[in-house]
């Protein structure tokens, strides 16, 4: 009776005071599934609270019409019997996930027991002891919808910018035909990325719960009957590997260069994380055995080791492809290289007759490839032998305007093509440095200055050191680029002079690029992003060259499976040792993709572990003080 009366009083009170800040909540509105699901899949209660505080409450009209935070919370919760649905599942998820994480190498933070306990508490909060699968699924759908909308908006913005500013048109827009909606690259990319996120979260939660249930004592008969299946599904890495199948949704997007770029980027990131994990755990350089009971010491990497070592191979492959397989070579790289090589690629002279043809840049490059296939024929000077007709092979007639007036002292055809007016290859290399180093330095100064703008506070507080850093970075990078390009161009003349004509005639371009890549040592400390970008471009180019020359067969949807493998490796590394992912923002992003919130759990566990250690130290100190006081009292009593 008392409870019924109190309930009635509460109901009558709520009817008497509907609330001045918004409309009241009726039983129908709070239990309406359409309204409740629309709100849950659009915005969370906490996000609505922030929006209400900073936007809605500032406007009288919005404040009057919009529901209050409590109203939205009650609508999302629905009926009281549905509020705690799935809570036990969340606890089971946290329990199973914590067990798997602790067995997967999570006890590297010092004291194993305290850190494992702290991690279990954190993971229990991730699963949400009062929030069930409904909340997790609603959050996953909500984030997927936001990814869908954001990707579509960015793609539309890029189309507008590329069409109006850059003058480019893509797909059917180039021919003026309107594409069907289901064939739109924008729609398919947005759908692909949002589906990957949604499926990854759902699969990760499914395999995590499956593992937790298989580890339960009640599943012992199943484990005995199926030992191999149990070993696979109860592995701490099973959720990460199973969730990586979400990468198959990349196949929704049409097979274009962007899809390949996404897969290659994910693969390189995964390989980087895997290398860091192997190196941090002593799998690469090994351990030094200690004596006198001391722990083994992990060996450090050699001083010369670094990502710069990728550049000789990347430069060799790219520059070889630039000569023989230009359709497999990145256009942006070619434009940059040939634009800053005016000492070797000569433009039309101003006094040259317009009626006569002058070789273009790519015609000169094609002529170099033809020379290599002809085993580098000797140069016959038309000035010394004016009566000789066949001074050039017929396949090299495009460079006749260059070689016809070449210096008579030049003996090699490549030198007559690259520096016809100067017989000295060394002087031409010095000329290249003088022409290319200064313009490159100016461009790089602007680039590095623009990169400092987001960190304007450093320029304000430390102007001299910041300016010094900009200048040193620009000079170092300019030296690296100029030296690499100069080495490659001069190596053509060097090999023509010192090597027999039939010795590796076509592989000389790769060897010259390989030598040019050693200039990357100058940027070994700060050039890692550039080195990885060049390596990705080289891998993509090598794959295309191999398909073109039938070294290997292209697999339909192979880039999709590459993304699946990259997601699996990244998830395994994150599960085994999250510290191997050095960038804090990447760790936050992976945590968000898995549905664990935008938070760096490595820092969270370290902080909780430190707090536990401090608490134990305080307890030890307090215990010692208590024991000392008791001993003093016993002595006085005695």
Phi, psi and omega in degrees: 000314183295318180295322179295321179293319179295323177296318178295320178298319179296320180294317179293326177295320180293326177288326182289325182240089184292349180099124183282345189265355180181177180290152181287168181250118177264167179296327181291318182290324182285338180254004180289115184291329181293312179296318182296315180290325178298319179290316184294326181272359179253314185207147177273166181295321180292320177294322177294325177297317178294317178297319180293323183289318188262341184238301188295317183291346180278342181248131180293319181296312179294323181295327182283324186267329185281148177289159180282172179295318179296324179296314179297320180296319180291324178295318180291325180289327180074214182289150182302325183288346181262356188287326183260016183295130177086005182296318179296325177296322177296322178293319178297321177299314181297320181295310181295320182293321179296322179297314180294322182292321181293327178280346182267024176097022181275358183266039180259015183257019179113239181293118188292317186293312182292322181288322178295322178294318178297320180293323179296322178293320179295316180292331174295323177289329177298310181293331179082099184292335178253002182240129186262199182295331180299315179295319180296313180294321178297319178294321179296315179295320180298314180291325178294320177297322179292321176297320178299313182291316182295318179295317178297319179295318179293321178294319177297319179296319179295322177297319179294315181295315181293330181281320185269323184267309183273346178074026180251147174230144185241149172061225183289341179295334181291327180264002178081005179268141179272125182280148171297155184297321183287348177257004181291125177299327179296312179297318184288325176292316178299316179295323181294309183294318179293324178291322177301314180296314182296313182292326179297316181293317181293318179292322180296318179292322181297310182291330176293316178292321178298318178295319179297319180289326179289333177279352179290144181302332181292343180267015181300318178301320179295319180296325180288320181287329185233076184292320182289316178298320178296318179298325180285313186283337179265005175295143178296345180262359182299316178299320181292318180290319179294322180291337181294343176297345175298338178297344177296339179292350174296338178293348175295325179282141182297154184287092179231180183296327180297321179294320177295319181296320178297315181294317181293320178297315179296322179296316181294322177296318180296318178296323177296315179295319179296320177296316179299319180296315180295322181289320180293332181265013175074019181277347184260304185262349175085191184231149172264122181289129181266163180245173177058036175075007179280153180290151178297147183253130180287135179286145178271158180290153177297154185294334184269354184280142177176177181291346178297339182289348174287336188293319177304317179289320181293315180294319179299315181293315183295316183288330173293319178292329179297332182269316188255335183223069185291336178289346176255012184251137180299128183296321181297321178296317180297318179298320180293315184294312186284336178290327182257030178231045183291341178287339181247334179248104189268135177278170180296130176296151182295325182270008181281135183300137180290339181285342180264149183273138176244137184293138175278174185299311184287338173290325176293318179295319177296327178292324176296320177296322178293320177301317180296320179290335177268013180061040172052076180295154181287159181264129175249115186286124175293340179286319180282329181235074184292337182274350181279132185271313186269068176279344179229143171298155183296329181285352180247022183292342181294332182264012180302320177300333178280314186280341182294329179249021181291156182297137184296337181283349179286134183249339182254144183291327179294322178292323178294337179274320186274325177217075186292333185271351183231119180284349183266121177288326180294317179294326176294321177296318177296321177298321177299316179299317182293326182278330189258329187294314184293312178299321178295321179296320179297315180297316182291329175298318177295320181294312180292329176293320177294328179289340179278340185303318176298336178253053184295333181298324178295322177293327181287316184275327182230071186293318185293313181293325179293316178295321178297321178295320178298314182294316181294320178297317180295318180293319181294315180293321178295321177296319179299310183292315181295317179296320180294313180294318179296322178296319181293314180295315182290336179293333178298314178292321182296313180293326179293330183277319191254347181251149174299153186295329183268001182272118182036061185295321182267337181279359181294329180292322176293317180296320177295319176294325177298316178293323180295330181293342180290346174294344179295344178300332179295333182250026187294337182275324186237003184261016184301314179300320180292320180297316180293322178295318178295321179295321177296317178297322180292318179297318178296317179294319180297321179297318179294321178295318179297321177293319181296318182267004176063036171287327175213164185260135179290131179266130180294124183073022180296325179295330178293317179291330174298318178295321178298315178297321179295318178295321179296314180295319178297317179295321179294317179297318180295326180286321183283310183208095183295339179292342178295339173271099192292324184283126181294323180292327176294320178296321177296319180296318177294322177297321179292319180296324179281356179085021182256010178090157179280083184207143176271102185285344175295312177295321181297317180291324178294319179295315180294324177294319178296319178297322178294320178296317178298321179295319178295320178296318177297320179295321178296316180296315180297322179293321178293319178298320179295319179293323177296318179296319180294323179292322177296318178297320178296322179293318179294321180296322180292000000 
